[in-house]
């Protein structure tokens, strides 16, 4: 049992590892902030949908039935066609707003982001109007009279869905045609 070595004190951690520990603490606080932001956005979205439903619900369908050329059914066809077109525009605009674009061309990326927001904003009232067409008043959470639009036009939702599906098929077909033409032009 010999040895004259004194018990050593543990070495201090290098400076890089000490800074890394501070980054973890900072990251945890950012994760909590991000979670709160997501919660507030979801809560705000629910309040926004409820507000839009009270502002745009039956009154919009009554207006469309009286004033829109073709009545409420033509209005449903227009809404059903507009929703996929706006969503396609949103996706196209978001393609120009990726991280690399922000670094290389901030003005163009800001324009793409604004276009994406402008394309997505009308989709919120669209959802409210679409859900209003299927409000029969007989749900698990509430019972009451059906919405005005469901009472007067009970199959309006089917017209809107058919119009949406037809527009989606047309967009996919157009995308395939344009992709084939661009591939043929390259070769």
C-alpha positions as CSV (number, residue, x, y, z in Angstrom):
1,X,0.0,0.0,0.0
2,X,2.5,2.4,-0.7
3,X,2.3,5.5,-2.6
4,X,2.7,9.0,-1.7
5,X,0.1,10.4,-4.2
6,X,-2.3,12.8,-2.7
7,X,-5.9,12.4,-3.6
8,X,-6.5,14.7,-6.6
9,X,-9.1,17.2,-7.0
10,X,-11.3,16.6,-10.1
11,X,-10.3,18.7,-13.1
12,X,-12.4,21.6,-14.1
13,X,-14.6,21.2,-17.2
14,X,-13.2,22.8,-20.3
15,X,-14.8,26.2,-21.2
16,X,-16.6,24.8,-24.2
17,X,-18.6,22.3,-22.1
18,X,-19.5,25.0,-19.6
19,X,-21.0,27.2,-22.4
20,X,-22.9,24.2,-23.8
21,X,-24.6,23.7,-20.5
22,X,-25.9,27.3,-20.6
23,X,-27.2,26.7,-24.1
24,X,-29.3,23.7,-22.9
25,X,-30.9,25.9,-20.3
26,X,-31.6,28.6,-22.9
27,X,-33.0,26.0,-25.3
28,X,-35.4,24.7,-22.6
29,X,-36.7,28.2,-22.0
30,X,-37.2,28.7,-25.7
31,X,-39.1,25.3,-25.9
32,X,-41.4,26.5,-23.2
33,X,-42.0,29.8,-25.0
34,X,-42.7,28.0,-28.3
35,X,-45.2,25.7,-26.5
36,X,-47.0,28.7,-25.0
37,X,-47.0,30.4,-28.5
38,X,-48.5,27.2,-30.0
39,X,-51.2,27.1,-27.3
40,X,-52.1,30.7,-27.8
41,X,-52.3,30.2,-31.6
42,X,-54.7,27.3,-31.2
43,X,-56.8,29.1,-28.7
44,X,-56.9,32.2,-30.9
45,X,-57.9,30.0,-33.9
46,X,-60.8,28.5,-32.0
47,X,-62.0,32.0,-30.9
48,X,-61.5,33.2,-34.5
49,X,-63.6,30.4,-35.9
50,X,-66.3,31.0,-33.4
51,X,-66.3,34.7,-34.2
52,X,-66.3,34.1,-38.0
53,X,-69.1,31.6,-37.6
54,X,-71.3,34.1,-35.9
55,X,-70.4,36.9,-38.4
56,X,-70.3,34.8,-41.6
57,X,-72.6,31.8,-41.0
58,X,-76.2,31.8,-41.9
59,X,-76.2,35.5,-42.9
60,X,-73.7,34.8,-45.7
61,X,-75.8,31.9,-47.0
62,X,-79.0,33.9,-46.9
63,X,-77.3,36.7,-48.9
64,X,-76.0,34.1,-51.4
65,X,-79.4,32.6,-51.8
66,X,-80.9,36.0,-52.6
67,X,-78.2,37.8,-54.5
68,X,-75.7,35.4,-56.0
69,X,-76.3,34.5,-59.6
70,X,-77.5,30.9,-59.4
71,X,-78.4,31.1,-55.7
72,X,-76.8,29.2,-52.8
73,X,-75.8,26.2,-55.0
74,X,-73.8,28.4,-57.4
75,X,-72.1,30.0,-54.4
76,X,-71.2,26.6,-53.0
77,X,-69.7,25.6,-56.4
78,X,-67.6,28.8,-56.4
79,X,-66.4,28.2,-52.8
80,X,-65.7,24.6,-53.6
81,X,-63.6,25.6,-56.6
82,X,-61.8,28.5,-54.8
83,X,-60.6,26.6,-51.8
84,X,-58.2,24.2,-53.6
85,X,-57.0,27.0,-55.8
86,X,-56.2,29.1,-52.8
87,X,-54.5,26.2,-51.1
88,X,-52.4,25.5,-54.2
89,X,-51.4,29.2,-54.3
90,X,-50.5,28.9,-50.6
91,X,-48.2,25.9,-51.2
92,X,-46.6,27.5,-54.2
93,X,-45.9,30.7,-52.3
94,X,-44.5,28.8,-49.3
95,X,-42.0,27.2,-51.7
96,X,-40.4,30.6,-52.2
97,X,-40.2,31.3,-48.5
98,X,-37.7,28.7,-47.3
99,X,-34.7,29.4,-45.1
100,X,-32.3,29.6,-48.0
101,X,-34.5,32.1,-49.8
102,X,-34.6,34.3,-46.7
103,X,-30.8,34.5,-46.6
104,X,-30.3,35.0,-50.4
105,X,-33.3,37.2,-51.3
106,X,-35.1,38.6,-48.2
107,X,-37.3,40.9,-50.3
108,X,-38.6,38.1,-52.5
109,X,-39.0,35.7,-49.5
110,X,-41.0,38.4,-47.7
111,X,-43.2,38.8,-50.8
112,X,-43.8,35.0,-50.9
113,X,-44.7,34.9,-47.3
114,X,-47.2,37.7,-47.6
115,X,-48.7,36.0,-50.7
116,X,-49.0,32.8,-48.6
117,X,-50.7,34.6,-45.8
118,X,-53.1,36.3,-48.3
119,X,-53.9,33.0,-49.9
120,X,-54.5,31.2,-46.5
121,X,-56.6,33.9,-44.9
122,X,-59.8,33.3,-46.9
123,X,-59.6,29.6,-46.1
124,X,-60.7,30.4,-42.5
125,X,-64.1,31.8,-43.4
126,X,-64.4,29.0,-46.0
127,X,-64.1,26.4,-43.2
128,X,-66.7,28.2,-41.2
129,X,-69.1,28.4,-44.2
130,X,-68.5,24.7,-45.0
131,X,-69.1,23.5,-41.5
132,X,-72.3,25.6,-41.3
133,X,-73.7,23.6,-44.3
134,X,-73.6,20.4,-42.3
135,X,-75.0,21.8,-39.0
136,X,-78.1,19.7,-38.6
137,X,-78.5,20.7,-34.9
138,X,-78.2,17.0,-33.9
139,X,-74.7,16.6,-32.4
140,X,-73.4,15.1,-29.2
141,X,-72.4,18.4,-27.8
142,X,-75.5,20.5,-28.5
143,X,-79.0,20.0,-29.6
144,X,-81.1,22.7,-31.2
145,X,-82.5,23.8,-34.5
146,X,-80.4,23.2,-37.6
147,X,-78.7,26.1,-39.2
148,X,-80.7,28.1,-41.8
149,X,-78.6,26.8,-44.7
150,X,-79.1,23.2,-43.6
151,X,-82.8,23.7,-43.2
152,X,-83.3,25.2,-46.6
153,X,-80.5,23.5,-48.6
154,X,-79.8,20.1,-46.9
155,X,-77.6,18.8,-49.8
156,X,-75.6,22.0,-50.3
157,X,-72.6,20.3,-48.6
158,X,-72.5,17.6,-51.3
159,X,-72.4,20.3,-54.0
160,X,-69.5,22.0,-52.3
161,X,-67.6,18.7,-51.8
162,X,-68.1,17.7,-55.5
163,X,-66.9,21.1,-56.7
164,X,-63.8,20.8,-54.4
165,X,-63.0,17.3,-55.6
166,X,-63.5,18.3,-59.3
167,X,-61.1,21.2,-58.8
168,X,-58.5,19.1,-57.1
169,X,-58.6,16.5,-60.0
170,X,-58.3,19.4,-62.5
171,X,-55.3,20.8,-60.6
172,X,-53.5,17.4,-60.4
173,X,-54.2,16.8,-64.1
174,X,-52.9,20.3,-65.0
175,X,-49.8,19.7,-62.9
176,X,-49.0,16.4,-64.6
177,X,-49.5,17.9,-68.1
178,X,-47.2,20.9,-67.3
179,X,-44.6,18.6,-65.7
180,X,-44.5,16.4,-68.7
181,X,-44.2,19.4,-71.1
182,X,-41.3,20.9,-69.1
183,X,-39.5,17.5,-69.0
184,X,-40.0,17.1,-72.8
185,X,-38.6,20.6,-73.4
186,X,-35.5,19.8,-71.4
187,X,-34.6,16.8,-73.4
